[in-house]
Amino acid sequence: MKRLLMIVMILALAPATSQAQSILRRLERTARSAAERTVERKVEEKVEEGVNKAIDKAFEEKETEESASSQASGATSRQASDTASPQDPAPASPQNKRAEIAWSKSDFVPGDEIFFEDNLTGEKMGEFPSQWDILQGNAEVAQIDGANAILLSDDANLAPLMENPKAFLPEIFTLEFDFFLNEMTEENSDSGFSRYHVLFYDNKSGEYEDTDNNTMELDWYPPYGEIECHYSTASYEDRSASAQLELNFGEWNHLAISFNKRALKIYINGIRIINLPNVAAPMRFSIGQGWSQPNTAFIRNVRLAKGAVPLYDRMMQDEKFISYGITFDVSKSVIKPESAGELTRIVQLLKENPSLRFSVKGHTDATGSASANQTLSEARAEAVVARLVEMGIDRSRLSAKGLGQNSPIADNSTDEGRAKKRRVEFVKL
Protein backbone atom coordinates (compact mmCIF):
# COMPACT_ATOMS: atom_id res chain seq x y z
CA MET A 1 0.00 0.00 0.00
CA LYS A 2 2.83 2.42 0.90
CA ARG A 3 4.54 1.55 -2.37
CA LEU A 4 1.38 2.33 -4.32
CA LEU A 5 0.91 5.74 -2.67
CA MET A 6 4.56 6.61 -3.31
CA ILE A 7 4.14 5.86 -7.02
CA VAL A 8 1.06 8.10 -7.16
CA MET A 9 2.95 10.98 -5.50
CA ILE A 10 5.90 10.65 -7.90
CA LEU A 11 3.67 10.68 -10.95
CA ALA A 12 1.72 13.66 -9.63
CA LEU A 13 4.97 15.67 -9.59
CA ALA A 14 6.04 14.44 -13.04
CA PRO A 15 5.50 16.48 -16.24
CA ALA A 16 1.85 16.36 -17.31
CA THR A 17 2.31 14.16 -20.36
CA SER A 18 -0.74 12.29 -21.57
CA GLN A 19 0.91 8.96 -20.74
CA ALA A 20 1.85 10.04 -17.22
CA GLN A 21 -1.62 11.43 -16.59
CA SER A 22 -3.13 8.23 -17.97
CA ILE A 23 -1.11 6.09 -15.57
CA LEU A 24 -1.80 8.53 -12.72
CA ARG A 25 -5.57 8.29 -13.21
CA ARG A 26 -5.45 4.52 -13.06
CA LEU A 27 -3.19 4.49 -10.00
CA GLU A 28 -5.35 7.04 -8.18
CA ARG A 29 -8.39 4.84 -8.68
CA THR A 30 -6.47 1.77 -7.53
CA ALA A 31 -5.02 3.57 -4.50
CA ARG A 32 -8.45 4.87 -3.52
CA SER A 33 -9.91 1.38 -3.79
CA ALA A 34 -7.03 -0.11 -1.80
CA ALA A 35 -7.57 2.44 0.97
CA GLU A 36 -11.29 1.68 1.06
CA ARG A 37 -10.54 -2.04 1.29
CA THR A 38 -8.18 -1.43 4.20
CA VAL A 39 -10.85 0.50 6.13
CA GLU A 40 -13.44 -2.20 5.36
CA ARG A 41 -11.10 -4.93 6.61
CA LYS A 42 -10.45 -3.06 9.87
CA VAL A 43 -14.20 -2.62 10.48
CA GLU A 44 -14.84 -6.28 9.68
CA GLU A 45 -12.10 -7.36 12.09
CA LYS A 46 -13.62 -5.31 14.94
CA VAL A 47 -17.13 -6.60 14.26
CA GLU A 48 -15.88 -10.18 14.04
CA GLU A 49 -13.98 -9.77 17.30
CA GLY A 50 -17.14 -8.61 19.09
CA VAL A 51 -19.27 -11.36 17.60
CA ASN A 52 -16.73 -14.03 18.54
CA LYS A 53 -16.66 -12.84 22.15
CA ALA A 54 -20.46 -12.97 22.35
CA ILE A 55 -20.54 -16.45 20.84
CA ASP A 56 -17.82 -17.72 23.19
CA LYS A 57 -19.75 -16.43 26.19
CA ALA A 58 -22.98 -18.05 25.01
CA PHE A 59 -21.25 -21.39 24.46
CA GLU A 60 -19.66 -21.30 27.91
CA GLU A 61 -23.08 -20.81 29.53
CA LYS A 62 -24.62 -23.51 27.33
CA GLU A 63 -21.88 -26.01 28.12
CA THR A 64 -22.47 -25.54 31.84
CA GLU A 65 -26.18 -26.31 31.43
CA GLU A 66 -25.61 -29.35 29.20
CA SER A 67 -22.79 -31.02 31.14
CA ALA A 68 -25.14 -32.36 33.84
CA SER A 69 -27.41 -34.14 31.36
CA SER A 70 -24.82 -35.28 28.81
CA GLN A 71 -24.16 -38.69 30.39
CA ALA A 72 -27.84 -39.52 30.79
CA SER A 73 -28.67 -38.62 27.21
CA GLY A 74 -25.65 -40.44 25.77
CA ALA A 75 -27.20 -43.91 25.79
CA THR A 76 -30.46 -42.62 24.33
CA SER A 77 -28.60 -40.80 21.57
CA ARG A 78 -26.61 -43.92 20.68
CA GLN A 79 -29.77 -46.01 20.52
CA ALA A 80 -31.49 -43.46 18.24
CA SER A 81 -28.42 -43.34 16.05
CA ASP A 82 -28.29 -47.14 15.68
CA THR A 83 -31.95 -47.38 14.65
CA ALA A 84 -32.03 -44.38 12.30
CA SER A 85 -33.34 -45.04 8.80
CA PRO A 86 -30.56 -45.41 6.21
CA GLN A 87 -32.72 -43.37 3.83
CA ASP A 88 -32.50 -40.26 6.00
CA PRO A 89 -30.60 -37.67 3.92
CA ALA A 90 -27.35 -36.44 5.33
CA PRO A 91 -26.94 -32.66 5.47
CA ALA A 92 -24.96 -31.22 2.60
CA SER A 93 -21.38 -30.50 3.53
CA PRO A 94 -19.98 -26.97 3.12
CA GLN A 95 -17.59 -28.35 0.48
CA ASN A 96 -20.50 -29.67 -1.60
CA LYS A 97 -22.36 -26.38 -1.29
CA ARG A 98 -19.31 -24.47 -2.51
CA ALA A 99 -18.93 -26.88 -5.41
CA GLU A 100 -22.57 -26.39 -6.43
CA ILE A 101 -22.22 -22.61 -6.29
CA ALA A 102 -19.01 -22.71 -8.32
CA TRP A 103 -20.60 -24.95 -10.94
CA SER A 104 -23.59 -22.59 -11.31
CA LYS A 105 -21.15 -19.78 -12.10
CA SER A 106 -19.29 -21.78 -14.75
CA ASP A 107 -21.54 -20.62 -17.59
CA PHE A 108 -19.01 -19.08 -19.99
CA VAL A 109 -19.63 -19.98 -23.64
CA PRO A 110 -17.21 -18.62 -26.28
CA GLY A 111 -18.39 -16.99 -29.48
CA ASP A 112 -19.17 -19.14 -32.51
CA GLU A 113 -16.80 -17.47 -34.99
CA ILE A 114 -13.14 -16.83 -34.15
CA PHE A 115 -11.84 -13.69 -35.86
CA PHE A 116 -8.59 -13.17 -33.95
CA GLU A 117 -6.34 -15.70 -32.21
CA ASP A 118 -2.67 -15.62 -31.31
CA ASN A 119 -1.02 -18.81 -30.08
CA LEU A 120 2.41 -17.38 -30.98
CA THR A 121 3.02 -20.26 -33.38
CA GLY A 122 6.28 -19.76 -35.28
CA GLU A 123 7.27 -16.65 -33.30
CA LYS A 124 10.95 -16.26 -32.42
CA MET A 125 12.33 -15.65 -28.95
CA GLY A 126 13.17 -12.00 -28.27
CA GLU A 127 11.16 -10.67 -31.22
CA PHE A 128 8.09 -8.45 -30.99
CA PRO A 129 4.88 -10.53 -31.40
CA SER A 130 3.84 -10.12 -35.02
CA GLN A 131 0.06 -9.90 -34.53
CA TRP A 132 0.16 -6.91 -32.18
CA ASP A 133 0.77 -3.17 -32.17
CA ILE A 134 2.61 -1.52 -29.29
CA LEU A 135 0.87 1.52 -27.79
CA GLN A 136 3.38 2.10 -25.01
CA GLY A 137 6.06 0.22 -23.10
CA ASN A 138 7.71 -2.94 -24.42
CA ALA A 139 6.81 -6.51 -25.32
CA GLU A 140 8.66 -9.52 -26.69
CA VAL A 141 8.24 -13.24 -27.24
CA ALA A 142 9.56 -15.29 -24.31
CA GLN A 143 9.14 -18.86 -23.14
CA ILE A 144 7.74 -20.46 -20.00
CA ASP A 145 8.29 -24.20 -19.67
CA GLY A 146 9.23 -24.37 -23.34
CA ALA A 147 6.04 -22.70 -24.63
CA ASN A 148 5.86 -19.26 -26.23
CA ALA A 149 4.33 -16.35 -24.34
CA ILE A 150 4.30 -12.55 -24.62
CA LEU A 151 6.41 -10.83 -21.96
CA LEU A 152 5.03 -7.36 -21.11
CA SER A 153 7.25 -4.72 -19.51
CA ASP A 154 7.69 -0.98 -18.92
CA ASP A 155 3.95 -0.28 -18.52
CA ALA A 156 3.22 -2.04 -21.78
CA ASN A 157 -0.07 -1.68 -23.62
CA LEU A 158 -0.78 -3.83 -26.71
CA ALA A 159 -3.59 -3.77 -29.27
CA PRO A 160 -4.29 -6.51 -31.84
CA LEU A 161 -3.58 -5.78 -35.49
CA MET A 162 -6.98 -5.68 -37.21
CA GLU A 163 -8.23 -4.66 -40.67
CA ASN A 164 -10.34 -1.93 -39.08
CA PRO A 165 -8.36 -0.75 -36.05
CA LYS A 166 -10.94 1.90 -35.11
CA ALA A 167 -13.90 -0.44 -34.60
CA PHE A 168 -13.54 -4.22 -34.71
CA LEU A 169 -15.62 -5.45 -31.77
CA PRO A 170 -19.14 -6.67 -32.68
CA GLU A 171 -22.13 -6.19 -30.41
CA ILE A 172 -21.76 -9.79 -29.17
CA PHE A 173 -18.24 -11.08 -28.53
CA THR A 174 -15.99 -13.03 -26.20
CA LEU A 175 -12.35 -12.32 -25.32
CA GLU A 176 -10.07 -14.88 -23.64
CA PHE A 177 -6.41 -15.14 -22.71
CA ASP A 178 -4.07 -16.78 -20.21
CA PHE A 179 -1.90 -14.79 -17.79
CA PHE A 180 0.97 -16.14 -15.71
CA LEU A 181 1.63 -15.55 -12.01
CA ASN A 182 4.90 -16.16 -10.20
CA GLU A 183 4.98 -18.17 -7.00
CA MET A 184 3.91 -16.14 -3.96
CA THR A 185 6.63 -15.97 -1.30
CA GLU A 186 7.43 -13.66 1.60
CA GLU A 187 10.30 -12.21 -0.41
CA ASN A 188 8.33 -11.35 -3.57
CA SER A 189 4.83 -10.59 -2.22
CA ASP A 190 5.35 -6.89 -2.96
CA SER A 191 7.85 -6.96 -5.82
CA GLY A 192 7.30 -10.21 -7.72
CA PHE A 193 4.18 -9.18 -9.62
CA SER A 194 2.83 -6.70 -12.12
CA ARG A 195 -0.62 -5.18 -12.34
CA TYR A 196 -2.55 -6.54 -15.33
CA HIS A 197 -5.19 -4.49 -17.12
CA VAL A 198 -7.59 -4.73 -20.05
CA LEU A 199 -8.90 -1.47 -21.51
CA PHE A 200 -11.96 -1.14 -23.76
CA TYR A 201 -12.48 1.97 -25.87
CA ASP A 202 -15.34 3.61 -27.71
CA ASN A 203 -13.92 7.04 -28.60
CA LYS A 204 -14.73 7.86 -32.23
CA SER A 205 -11.22 9.10 -33.09
CA GLY A 206 -9.84 5.60 -33.17
CA GLU A 207 -7.00 6.58 -30.83
CA TYR A 208 -6.13 4.31 -27.91
CA GLU A 209 -6.47 7.03 -25.33
CA ASP A 210 -7.06 6.46 -21.64
CA THR A 211 -9.89 8.93 -21.10
CA ASP A 212 -12.74 9.18 -18.64
CA ASN A 213 -15.04 8.00 -21.43
CA ASN A 214 -13.44 4.60 -21.82
CA THR A 215 -16.14 1.97 -21.89
CA MET A 216 -14.42 -0.24 -19.35
CA GLU A 217 -11.16 -0.81 -17.52
CA LEU A 218 -10.24 -4.04 -15.76
CA ASP A 219 -7.36 -3.98 -13.27
CA TRP A 220 -6.01 -6.71 -11.04
CA TYR A 221 -2.88 -6.83 -8.90
CA PRO A 222 -2.52 -10.51 -7.86
CA PRO A 223 -1.28 -10.01 -4.25
CA TYR A 224 -4.44 -7.99 -3.47
CA GLY A 225 -6.65 -10.92 -4.53
CA GLU A 226 -9.20 -8.60 -6.10
CA ILE A 227 -10.20 -7.38 -9.56
CA GLU A 228 -11.49 -3.85 -10.18
CA CYS A 229 -13.88 -2.97 -13.00
CA HIS A 230 -14.43 0.71 -13.82
CA TYR A 231 -17.00 1.14 -16.56
CA SER A 232 -19.49 3.48 -18.23
CA THR A 233 -23.16 2.70 -18.68
CA ALA A 234 -24.96 3.22 -22.00
CA SER A 235 -25.68 6.79 -20.84
CA TYR A 236 -22.01 7.26 -19.81
CA GLU A 237 -22.61 7.21 -16.10
CA ASP A 238 -19.38 6.18 -14.39
CA ARG A 239 -19.65 3.12 -12.17
CA SER A 240 -17.36 0.53 -10.64
CA ALA A 241 -17.49 -3.04 -9.42
CA SER A 242 -15.03 -5.41 -7.79
CA ALA A 243 -14.73 -9.07 -6.92
CA GLN A 244 -12.46 -11.39 -4.96
CA LEU A 245 -10.11 -13.61 -6.97
CA GLU A 246 -9.01 -17.18 -6.42
CA LEU A 247 -5.77 -17.28 -8.39
CA ASN A 248 -3.28 -20.05 -9.05
CA PHE A 249 0.21 -18.79 -8.22
CA GLY A 250 3.17 -20.34 -9.97
CA GLU A 251 1.09 -21.27 -13.02
CA TRP A 252 -1.19 -20.00 -15.78
CA ASN A 253 -4.61 -18.50 -15.07
CA HIS A 254 -7.43 -17.91 -17.56
CA LEU A 255 -9.43 -14.69 -18.05
CA ALA A 256 -12.63 -14.73 -20.11
CA ILE A 257 -14.90 -11.80 -20.95
CA SER A 258 -18.37 -12.16 -22.47
CA PHE A 259 -20.18 -9.10 -23.87
CA ASN A 260 -23.74 -9.36 -25.22
CA LYS A 261 -25.00 -5.95 -26.42
CA ARG A 262 -24.99 -4.38 -22.94
CA ALA A 263 -24.48 -7.36 -20.63
CA LEU A 264 -20.93 -7.99 -19.41
CA LYS A 265 -19.64 -11.09 -17.62
CA ILE A 266 -16.08 -11.64 -16.41
CA TYR A 267 -14.63 -15.05 -15.53
CA ILE A 268 -11.39 -16.14 -13.88
CA ASN A 269 -10.40 -19.80 -14.28
CA GLY A 270 -13.88 -20.69 -15.50
CA ILE A 271 -15.79 -19.10 -12.60
CA ARG A 272 -17.97 -16.01 -13.16
CA ILE A 273 -16.89 -13.24 -10.80
CA ILE A 274 -18.57 -10.10 -12.23
CA ASN A 275 -21.98 -9.80 -13.91
CA LEU A 276 -23.06 -6.33 -15.10
CA PRO A 277 -26.30 -5.56 -17.00
CA ASN A 278 -25.75 -2.13 -18.57
CA VAL A 279 -22.30 -1.39 -20.01
CA ALA A 280 -21.61 0.91 -22.95
CA ALA A 281 -20.63 -1.01 -26.09
CA PRO A 282 -16.87 -0.92 -26.83
CA MET A 283 -15.24 -0.70 -30.26
CA ARG A 284 -11.74 -2.04 -29.51
CA PHE A 285 -9.50 -3.16 -26.65
CA SER A 286 -5.91 -3.35 -25.44
CA ILE A 287 -4.07 -5.55 -22.93
CA GLY A 288 -1.24 -4.36 -20.72
CA GLN A 289 0.50 -4.18 -17.38
CA GLY A 290 1.82 -1.66 -14.89
CA TRP A 291 4.08 -1.34 -11.83
CA SER A 292 6.86 -2.78 -13.96
CA GLN A 293 8.77 -5.59 -12.29
CA PRO A 294 11.19 -7.67 -14.40
CA ASN A 295 9.75 -10.88 -15.82
CA THR A 296 6.41 -10.74 -14.02
CA ALA A 297 3.76 -10.21 -16.74
CA PHE A 298 3.13 -12.88 -19.38
CA ILE A 299 0.09 -13.54 -21.59
CA ARG A 300 -0.71 -16.15 -24.25
CA ASN A 301 -3.57 -17.81 -26.17
CA VAL A 302 -5.48 -14.61 -26.89
CA ARG A 303 -8.75 -15.44 -28.64
CA LEU A 304 -11.50 -13.12 -29.88
CA ALA A 305 -14.79 -14.54 -31.19
CA LYS A 306 -18.20 -13.19 -32.12
CA GLY A 307 -21.79 -14.41 -32.12
CA ALA A 308 -23.76 -16.78 -29.96
CA VAL A 309 -26.33 -18.68 -32.03
CA PRO A 310 -28.52 -21.06 -29.93
CA LEU A 311 -27.36 -24.67 -30.24
CA TYR A 312 -30.81 -25.95 -31.24
CA ASP A 313 -31.07 -23.47 -34.12
CA ARG A 314 -27.63 -24.43 -35.42
CA MET A 315 -28.39 -28.13 -35.09
CA MET A 316 -31.74 -27.87 -36.90
CA GLN A 317 -30.23 -25.84 -39.73
CA ASP A 318 -27.12 -27.95 -40.41
CA GLU A 319 -27.93 -31.29 -38.72
CA LYS A 320 -24.83 -30.63 -36.63
CA PHE A 321 -23.06 -27.92 -34.67
CA ILE A 322 -19.41 -27.09 -34.07
CA SER A 323 -18.18 -26.36 -30.56
CA TYR A 324 -15.10 -24.21 -29.93
CA GLY A 325 -16.00 -23.92 -26.26
CA ILE A 326 -14.71 -27.38 -25.31
CA THR A 327 -10.98 -26.89 -24.94
CA PHE A 328 -8.14 -29.18 -23.92
CA ASP A 329 -4.65 -29.03 -22.50
CA VAL A 330 -2.03 -28.80 -25.25
CA SER A 331 -1.51 -32.16 -26.99
CA LYS A 332 -3.70 -33.89 -24.39
CA SER A 333 -7.28 -35.07 -24.01
CA VAL A 334 -7.73 -33.37 -20.62
CA ILE A 335 -10.76 -31.06 -20.79
CA LYS A 336 -10.05 -27.59 -19.37
CA PRO A 337 -12.25 -26.20 -16.54
CA GLU A 338 -13.38 -23.26 -18.67
CA SER A 339 -15.26 -25.74 -20.88
CA ALA A 340 -17.92 -26.19 -18.18
CA GLY A 341 -20.31 -23.60 -19.62
CA GLU A 342 -20.34 -25.14 -23.09
CA LEU A 343 -20.73 -28.67 -21.72
CA THR A 344 -23.64 -27.56 -19.55
CA ARG A 345 -25.31 -26.00 -22.58
CA ILE A 346 -24.97 -29.26 -24.54
CA VAL A 347 -26.34 -31.32 -21.65
CA GLN A 348 -29.31 -28.98 -21.42
CA LEU A 349 -29.98 -29.39 -25.16
CA LEU A 350 -29.92 -33.18 -24.85
CA LYS A 351 -32.17 -33.24 -21.78
CA GLU A 352 -34.70 -30.92 -23.42
CA ASN A 353 -34.74 -33.10 -26.56
CA PRO A 354 -34.74 -36.76 -25.38
CA SER A 355 -34.81 -38.16 -28.93
CA LEU A 356 -31.55 -36.45 -29.92
CA ARG A 357 -28.50 -38.65 -30.47
CA PHE A 358 -25.07 -37.38 -31.48
CA SER A 359 -21.85 -38.62 -32.98
CA VAL A 360 -19.12 -36.65 -31.19
CA LYS A 361 -16.25 -36.04 -33.61
CA GLY A 362 -12.84 -34.74 -32.61
CA HIS A 363 -10.70 -32.69 -35.03
CA THR A 364 -7.17 -31.27 -34.87
CA ASP A 365 -5.12 -28.87 -36.97
CA ALA A 366 -2.35 -30.12 -39.25
CA THR A 367 0.52 -29.31 -36.88
CA GLY A 368 2.56 -32.42 -36.06
CA SER A 369 2.24 -35.92 -37.47
CA ALA A 370 -1.01 -37.19 -38.94
CA SER A 371 -0.93 -40.38 -36.84
CA ALA A 372 -0.45 -38.47 -33.58
CA ASN A 373 -3.27 -36.10 -34.48
CA GLN A 374 -5.55 -39.04 -35.28
CA THR A 375 -4.88 -40.64 -31.90
CA LEU A 376 -5.35 -37.31 -30.11
CA SER A 377 -8.66 -36.58 -31.83
CA GLU A 378 -10.01 -40.02 -30.87
CA ALA A 379 -8.99 -39.54 -27.23
CA ARG A 380 -10.59 -36.09 -27.10
CA ALA A 381 -13.87 -37.33 -28.59
CA GLU A 382 -13.97 -40.13 -26.02
CA ALA A 383 -13.21 -37.65 -23.23
CA VAL A 384 -16.15 -35.45 -24.26
CA VAL A 385 -18.53 -38.41 -24.37
CA ALA A 386 -17.32 -39.58 -20.95
CA ARG A 387 -17.87 -36.12 -19.46
CA LEU A 388 -21.41 -35.87 -20.88
CA VAL A 389 -22.21 -39.29 -19.42
CA GLU A 390 -20.90 -38.10 -16.04
CA MET A 391 -23.29 -35.15 -16.35
CA GLY A 392 -26.32 -37.40 -16.75
CA ILE A 393 -26.60 -38.27 -20.46
CA ASP A 394 -27.20 -41.93 -21.35
CA ARG A 395 -24.20 -43.48 -23.13
CA SER A 396 -26.47 -45.02 -25.79
CA ARG A 397 -27.25 -41.54 -27.13
CA LEU A 398 -23.60 -40.78 -27.90
CA SER A 399 -20.81 -42.19 -30.02
CA ALA A 400 -17.21 -40.98 -30.36
CA LYS A 401 -15.04 -40.70 -33.45
CA GLY A 402 -11.69 -39.05 -34.15
CA LEU A 403 -10.93 -37.57 -37.56
CA GLY A 404 -7.55 -36.04 -36.83
CA GLN A 405 -6.52 -33.47 -39.44
CA ASN A 406 -8.47 -35.11 -42.28
CA SER A 407 -11.47 -32.75 -42.42
CA PRO A 408 -10.06 -29.21 -42.62
CA ILE A 409 -12.45 -26.25 -42.66
CA ALA A 410 -9.83 -23.47 -42.68
CA ASP A 411 -6.27 -22.64 -43.70
CA ASN A 412 -3.59 -24.20 -41.50
CA SER A 413 -1.11 -21.34 -42.10
CA THR A 414 -2.67 -18.84 -39.65
CA ASP A 415 -3.51 -19.00 -35.95
CA GLU A 416 -7.16 -18.20 -36.71
CA GLY A 417 -7.30 -21.01 -39.29
CA ARG A 418 -5.69 -23.56 -36.99
CA ALA A 419 -8.06 -22.52 -34.19
CA LYS A 420 -11.08 -23.21 -36.41
CA LYS A 421 -9.71 -26.65 -37.29
CA ARG A 422 -9.28 -27.60 -33.62
CA ARG A 423 -12.89 -28.33 -32.83
CA VAL A 424 -15.47 -30.79 -31.54
CA GLU A 425 -18.42 -31.48 -33.83
CA PHE A 426 -21.78 -32.86 -32.73
CA VAL A 427 -23.42 -34.58 -35.71
CA LYS A 428 -27.05 -35.60 -35.39
CA LEU A 429 -27.64 -39.36 -35.75
N, C-alpha and C positions, 0 to 999 in steps of 0.2 A: 504494500500500500504506500509506504514512504517513497519507494522507488518510482511509483506511478506519479505521485504528486510532484516529485522533483522534475520528472520529464516534462510535465505540464508547465511548470514554472520556467524551465529553460526555453521551451518553445514560445512561451508568451513574450519573452524578452528578445526572441530572434527576429530578424527582418520579416516583414509581413508579406512574404511570398505566398502565392496561392497554395503551393504544396505544403508549406509550413502551417498555414491557417487551416488547411484541410485536415492535416494530422492533428492539430490542436483541437479542432472541433470534436473529432472522434475521441481523443484522449479525455477531454473535459467531460463528455458524456459518460465514458467508462469510469472515470474517477468519481463522478457524482454517484453513479450506481454502486460503486464499490463502497463509498462512504455510507450510503443508505443501507447496504447489506450489513455493514459492520454494526450500525445502530440497531437494526432489526435483530441481529444475533445476540447482542447484549440484552435487549429486552426479553427475548425468548429464554435466555439463560436464567434471568431473574425470575420470570414467571415459572419456569420449570423447577427452579430451586424451591419456590414456595409451595408448588403443588406436591413435590416429592416429600417435603416435610409434613404436609397435611396427610398424605397417604400413609407415610410411615407411622404417624401417630394413631391413625385409625386402625391400622393393622395390629399395632401393639395392644390396643384395647380389645380388639376382636380375638386375638390369640389368647388373652387372659380368660375371656369368657368361654372359649371353646376347649381349653386344655382340660377342664374338669370332665367334660362329656366325651372326649375323644376316644378313651379306651372302651367305654360302653358301646359306642356306636361303631367301633371297628369291626366286630363280628358281624353285625347286621349289614354293614357295607359290603363285607366280603361275600356274604351269602347272596345279596342282591346282585353283585357283580358276577358271581358264578352262574346265576340263573337268567341273566339278561339274554334277550333274543339276539341271535347272531345277525338278524336283519336290521337291527337298530343302526341308523346311519351315524358314522363317526363325524364329529365336527371337522370342517375343512381347516387344514393347517394354514398358518400365515403364509408359508412358502407357496402352497397351491393357490391361495388368493392372489398373491403377487404375480404368479405365472399367468393366471387368467386375465388379470388386468393388463399385463404386458402383451399378451396375445391379442387382446382387443384393440391395442394401439398399433399393431403391426399390419396396417392396412395400405401401405404404400404400393402403388401400381405404376410402373413406368409408362411413358408415352408409347404409342404404337409405331411411330415412325422416327427412327434415329436420323438426325440431320447434322450432328457434330459428335465426334468421338475421338479421343486421343489416348491411345494405349502406349504411345512413345515407341512404337515398333520401328526398328531401323534407325533410331536416333543415336547419335554418337555422344559418348561421355564428354562433358565439358562444353558442348555446343549449346546454343540457345535453342529451345524447343521450336520446331519449324511451323507448328500450327497456331502460334500465339504472337501477339503484339505486346511489346513492353510499354506500359504507361508511365511507370516510374520504378526506381530501384533496379534490381538485377535478378536474373534467373538463368539456370543452366541445367542440363541433363546430368543427373547423378545416378548412383545405384545404391539400393538397400537390399541386402541378401541376394545380390546378383540380378535384381530386376530394376528396370529403368524407372526413374521418378523425376519430377521437376523440383529442384532445390530453389526456394525463394529466399531472397536476402535483401538487406538495405531498404526496408519498407517497400517491397516489391508490390506491383499491381499489374496483373496480366489480363488481357482481353482476347477472346478467340478471334482468329482471322475468318471473317465471313464475307460473302458476296455483297451483302448490304450491311455495312458496319453500323449504320445509324439506327436501324430497327430490324432485328432478326428474331425476336421472341414472339411466338404466336400467342393467342389469347388462352390457350391451354398447352402447358408444357411441363416437363420434369427435367431437373438438373441433378446430377449425381457426381460425386467424386470421393476418392479416398484421401485421408490426411494422416500423416504419421506423427506419433508422439514418442518422445524419448522416455526411458524409465524414470520414474519419480523417486528421487533420493533426497536425503537431507541436504546434500551438497548442492543439488541443482534445482531445488524447488522454486527458487526465485530467478535463476539465470539459465536454466536448461530448456526454456520454451520460448516460442514466439506467439504473438496474438494472431490468430487467423481471422480473415474477414471476407465476406462476399457482398459486393455492392451491386444494386440494381438501379438502372437509370431510366428516366423518361423525358429528359430535356430534349427539346426539338432540334437543338443545334447539332446533335450527334457527337458532341464532345464528352469525354469521360471526366466530368467535373464532379467533385464532391460538394454538392450544394445542399441547402436545406430542403430542396424539392426533390431529392432523390426518393425514388419509390420505396426503397427498403435498404437497410444495412444490417447485416448479421455480423456480430463480433463474439469471439469466444477465446478466452485465455485459459488454457487447460488447468493450471493449478487452482483457479477460482472455482472450477466445477460448475460453471453456469454459462449460458448463452444469452446474449442480449439481442433483441430485434427492435430496431427503430424503423418505423414505417409511416407512410402517408396513406390516408384513406382516399377513396375516390374523389372526395371533395377537398383533398389536400389538408386535412386536419392531422397534425403530428401526434403520433401515439407511440407507445413502446410496450414491449412484452419481454418476459424472461422466463427461463426454465432451468432446472437443475440437470446436469449431465452425468451420465454414467459412462466414463471413458475407459478405454483399454490402453494403459501406458505400456510402452515398450513394443507396440505393434501398430498395425494399421486400423483406422476407424473409418466409418462410412457415413457421409452426409448425403441426404436426399431431400430435395425440395420439390413440392408439387404445387403448381399454380393453375387454377381453373377459373378463368375470367376474373373473379375478385377473391376467391377463396384460396388461402395460402396454408399449406401444411409443411412442417419441417420435421425431419426424422434424423436421429443419430443411431447408427447401428441397428436399423430396422424398427426402432421404437419411435412413435410419434411423440414429440415433446412440445410443439407449438401448433395451434390451430386457430387461424384468424379468418373472419368472414368477410372483411371489407377492406381490401388493399388495392391501391391504385395500380393499374396494369403497367408493367415495365416494358421497355423496348430492347434493352441489352444488359449485360452484366460484366463484372470483372471479379477476379479472385486474387487475394493478396495476403500480406502479413505485415506485422509491425513489431516494435520493440525488438529490433534486430539482434538476435543472438546467433553465433555461428552454427551452421548445420542443425537447425532446429525446426525448419518448416519445409515439409515435403508434401507434394500432392501427386496423384496419378489417376488413371482410369476416369477421366472426365467424360461424361456422356450427357448429351442434350437431345431430348426427344419431344415430339408434339403429338397431340391427339389423344383421345381416350374413347374409342368406339366400344359400346357394350359388347361383351363376348357373344351373347345370343344373336345379336344382329350380324356380327361377322361370320358366325358359324352358319346361320341360315342362308347368307348370301353366297358363301364360297364352299360350303360343306366342310369347312375346316377353319381353324384360326391359328395364327402364329403368336407365340409368347416370347417376348424378350425380357419379361419380368422374372423368369426363373433363371437364376445365375449360379455359377459354380466356381469353386476354387480353381486356379489356373492348372490345366492339365489333369484335373481330378473330377470325380463324379460326386463330390461333396457339395450339397446344396447350401448356398449362403443364407444366413438368417434374413437378409433383406428381401428374400423371395416369398416371405410369409404372406404378404398381401395378395400377390398374384395367385398363389396356391389356394388361399381362402376363397378368392373370387371363382376359381375353377370348381372347387368343391361345392360352392353355392349353386353354380350353374347345373352341376350334375344332380344335386339333391332336388332342385326345382323341376328338373326334367328327367324323371326316373327311367324313361325309355332310351335315353342317350347312351351310346357306347363309343369309346374313342380308341384309336390306335395312336399311341404316344410315340412320336418319331424324333430322335435326336440327330442334330446336324452340327458339323464343325466347319471352320474355315479350312483353307488349303495350306496352312502353315504346318510344317512337319511332314512326317511320312503318312501315306494314305492308310497303311495298315494300322498304325497307332491311332489315327483319327477315327477309323472304323470301330476299333475296340472301345475308344473313349465315348463315342456317340452311343454305342449299345449300353455301356455302363450308366451313362447319364439318363437315358430313357428308362432303364430299369429303376434307377433311383427315384425318378419322378413318380412312376407307378407305385413304388413302395410307399412313398410319402403320402400319396392320395389315399391309399388303402389304410394307412395309419390314421388318416383324418376322417375315416368313416365310409369310404366308397368301396363297394363290393369288387373284389378282384376280377370277377367274371365280366365286368363292364369295361375292362381296360386290357390293352395289349401293348407291348413295348417292342420297338424296332430301331436299330441304329443305321443311319445312312452315311455316316462319315462326311466326306467332302464331295460326295457324288451328286448332290442336287443343289448346285449353286443358284442363288437368286440375286447376286450382286458381284461386283468386281472385287477380286482379292487383293488388289494393289493399294487400297486405301484403308485407313482404320474404320471409316464408316461402312465400307463394303464388307470388310471382315466381320464387323459387329452384326450386320444383317444376316450373314451366313451362319453365325453361331446362334442357334435358335432351337426351340422346342416347338414342334407342330402337333396339334391335336386334330386328327382327321376323323370325321364321323364315319362310323361303321354301319 
